[in-house]
Amino acid sequence: MTEGLSDHHRRLAQQKREAITSSATALFLDHGYAGTSLARIAEAAGVSKSTLFKQFPTKAALFEAIVSESWKQGSGHAPTPPPAGDLRAGLAAIGRGYAELVGQPRMTALFRIVIAELPRLPELGRMQFQLGKLPYFDSVRLYLQSEHEAGTARVPDPESAANQFLGMIANFVLWPRMLLTDWDPAADETDRAVDEAVETMLARYATAHHK
């Protein structure tokens, strides 16, 4: 019985947390980070101020949570790299996961908030980079390094290669959304963009017998 109540309370707490982060994201977009108070967020989320302050004692802590949760995939901040040995399959899995992640409206909203506030609050940009983009990027870099060590790819500069791969996908999925409100490619178009990025990487980095 106690365990059941505990599970119920955990679900309620998670629902409230999601309501808070969702409301905060919308208010930050509409009114700016500096122009949005925690009290206003609590009201929009339908929770008491004490409930909000218990989970997020400062606005910076709330924004950190938004960044971290926006970049999550599954249970972590970054994807679990696939095992080395099949470069095509590994890149395809990473590419599709990344396209799905950066194609979410939540991710577009996050980037818009950071870009809008960057001149006044550069710390928001640092949070976005250090808590979100960098861990994700590192997971891809380490995957490419593992393929290099396994002999399935020749990647002397995994950092540059990871930038190339993720950049090709983001240039189709994410960045047009920042300027075009009606940019919403169909799933098959996104898959084709990922496939083309994979083929480009294979042509550049795969060893001859793994192309």
C-alpha angles and dihedrals in degrees: 000000000000090000091051091052090047091053090048092051091048090053091049091049091050092049090051091047091052091048090052096048092044093049092045092052092052093047093046088054094048101039105016128249095275092045095055121082127203088239090058091049091051090052093049092047093049094238133118120261089243090056091051094046090049091059099030115023092181137028089242090057090051092050090048089055091050091052095046095045093046091057095044119114115187108327101337144056093254137021121275102248113243117245117274119253105076109057095181094051093042095051092045091053093048092044095051092046091050093047090052091048099048092039092065117108088231090062093049089050091050094053091047092053093049094047093047094050099037098098091054102029111030089168089075089061091050090051091050091050100041100039100035122014099034098053090046092047091048092055090056093044091052091049092054090046090053091052089051091051091047091054095240092111139023104225110157091171110036092174093059092043093052090051091051095049099045091041093056090054097042091050089063103032108031116020099054087055089061091065106020115061091193096051105123112140118201119252093254091052091052091047090052091051090051092047091052091050090050092050091050091052092048092051090051104037114015117105113243097261093047099054 
